[in-house]
Amino acid sequence: MVPRLYEVFDAEAPYRECKDTRPVVVIESPVGDKVAVALISGAMDLYRGPTVHFRLDPADPDFAATGLRKESYVAGDELFTLGAEKLVRKRGQFQGGLRKRFEDWI
């Protein structure tokens, strides 16, 4: 499986104190077996606004395509390069207006 730009995966990626498998979004086309991702979090109490975090609102018409289940945010301050083998399963993708807003934000 070759991950594509703006696809959402569950991945083995740490986030602060949490070491669980968590959602990520691919932010650059893969190079070899390495892929750049931004972590996604549903801990909205840690949301720090649009200069640092990109909010994913369930009311957005394109939210369902992400495969996420609840309000979340992309952590612009938590970018990683992972081996593609760390991507456990594809959830969905950013598309439509949500994708355009994310491209403008990132």
C-alpha positions in Angstrom: 0.0 0.0 0.0 1.4 3.4 -1.0 -0.1 6.2 1.0 -1.3 9.2 -0.9 -1.3 12.9 0.0 -4.1 13.8 2.5 -5.1 10.2 3.3 -6.0 9.5 6.9 -4.5 6.4 8.5 -4.3 4.8 11.9 -0.6 4.7 12.7 1.8 3.6 15.4 2.8 7.1 16.3 3.4 8.7 19.8 1.5 11.9 20.8 2.8 13.6 23.9 2.4 10.9 26.7 0.1 8.7 24.6 1.7 5.7 22.8 -1.5 4.3 21.4 -2.2 3.7 17.7 -3.7 7.0 16.5 -4.9 8.8 13.4 -2.5 10.7 11.2 -2.8 12.5 7.9 -0.2 12.2 5.1 1.2 15.7 4.4 3.8 15.0 1.8 4.1 12.4 -0.9 6.1 9.4 0.3 9.8 9.1 -0.4 10.9 5.5 -0.5 9.4 3.8 2.6 9.2 7.1 4.5 6.0 9.2 4.8 5.6 12.6 6.5 2.4 12.8 8.6 0.7 15.2 11.0 -0.9 13.7 14.1 -4.7 14.0 14.6 -6.1 14.3 18.1 -9.6 14.2 19.5 -8.6 15.8 22.8 -10.3 19.1 22.1 -9.3 20.5 25.5 -5.8 20.7 24.1 -6.9 22.5 20.9 -4.9 25.8 20.6 -6.5 27.6 17.7 -6.0 27.8 14.0 -2.4 29.1 14.0 -1.3 25.7 15.5 -4.1 23.3 15.0 -6.5 22.6 12.1 -10.0 21.8 13.4 -11.9 19.0 11.9 -15.6 19.7 12.5 -18.2 16.8 12.2 -20.7 19.3 10.8 -18.4 19.9 7.7 -20.0 18.1 4.7 -16.6 16.5 3.9 -15.9 15.3 7.5 -17.4 11.8 6.9 -14.8 11.0 4.2 -12.0 11.4 6.8 -13.1 8.2 8.6 -12.9 10.0 11.9 -15.7 9.6 14.4 -15.6 12.8 16.4 -14.5 16.4 16.4 -10.7 16.4 16.1 -7.8 18.6 15.1 -4.6 18.2 13.1 -1.6 19.1 15.3 0.6 21.4 13.2 3.2 21.2 16.0 3.4 17.4 15.8 4.8 16.5 12.5 6.7 13.2 12.0 8.3 11.1 9.3 7.3 7.4 9.8 8.2 4.2 8.1 5.3 3.2 5.9 5.0 0.0 7.9 3.8 2.1 10.8 0.6 2.9 8.9 -1.8 0.3 10.3 -5.0 0.9 8.3 -6.5 3.5 6.1 -9.5 5.4 7.6 -10.3 7.8 4.8 -9.1 11.0 3.2 -9.4 14.8 3.2 -11.5 15.8 0.2 -13.5 18.7 -1.2 -13.7 22.0 0.7 -12.0 20.4 3.8 -9.0 19.4 1.7 -8.7 22.9 0.2 -8.9 24.6 3.6 -6.3 22.1 4.9 -4.0 22.8 1.9 -4.3 26.5 2.5 -3.6 26.1 6.3 -0.6 23.8 6.0 
